[in-house]
Amino acid sequence: MIERRKTRPVKVGGVVVGADAPISVQSMTNTITEDTASTVRQIKALESYDCEIVRVAVNTEPAAKSLKRIVGQVEAPLIADIHFDHRLALASLDAGVRGLRINPGNIGGKDKVREVAAACKDKGVPIRIGVNSGSLEKGVLEKNGGDFADAMVESALKHIKLLEDESFYDIKISLKSSDVLSTVRGYELLAEKVDYPFHIGITEAGTAFSGAIKSGVGLGILLYKGLGDTLRVSLSDDPVNEVIAGYHILRDLGLRTGGVRLMSCPTCGRAEIDIVNIARNFEKISARIKSDISVAIMGCVVNGPGESMHADVGIAGGKEKSVLFSGGKMVGKFDNSEILEVLLKEIESITGEKIKI
Ligand code: SF4
């Protein structure tokens, strides 16, 4: 059982982050925010995979204007990602975002911090301080002897102080580095100093394959230590895959329930069916299933029946026909050409969910 760090809660729209709230999964759009239609389309795609919070880059005035139109067309609470320009933060708040990601030390002085903090307070909008090892303030890394973890913590504490000086405490913090161990140590050190909730992630993690592995390792360590209240898996890929990966990490640690737990065999010389493609297609199709269900996809009758009988539903490959199991019992044998369809139909009948293909 993982014991989570005690944190004070903040609210991003209807999503509570921190305290005992479930660890939320978020992503960020990679469309041009000025392109309202494409951004709305991508946010809706993210929502269909249960992305709970969506971050959007707001880097220009037209982007802030577009944001106003976007907010009215989507359900998920939006966070505006701002760098340097406090006017874009104020415009985003006017547009109706439910969170800001901005580093108060980078927006040009105390007056501007005061203005943004006051506007956030007025609207009940939290601020995420997002420290990134690649964009630390001048001199901090040198001062800390080149230690990224220490430098990120020092930077975060400086930004936090600027907000606390304005009596603003509706804060989340992230300390992201592309190095797993620096990231972990940074969060560990900061956890000793503050009780603000943590947004966790490994930045610039890589592609869908290498990035998901790196994030799985980094976020897995942090979550196992009880650190993390909301997360983003950063991938050079479709943001939908960030959401899918995020839920996988949380489910594998027992921190969220719901969705498919897939067991598929690695295949070997005994495989009677094309497990690689069946499992791949199944994984894509089943990512939107909300019910908690275990599914086994096995290549032959050596280990297939055993695993399939222990899962809620499963298949064991055979020559020309494969066996379908459900609830620990054999249901029947079906042609290999239709076995995926048969499996999906069985899941629909068990869960009562219509599977969207
Ligand atoms: Fe090989 Fe069969 Fe095991 Fe799959 S289930 S790895 S095909 S022995």
Residues whose N, C-alpha, C, O or C-beta is under 5 A from the ligand:
A	BS01	SF4	C265 P266 T267 C268 R270 A271 M298 G299 C300 V302 N303 G304
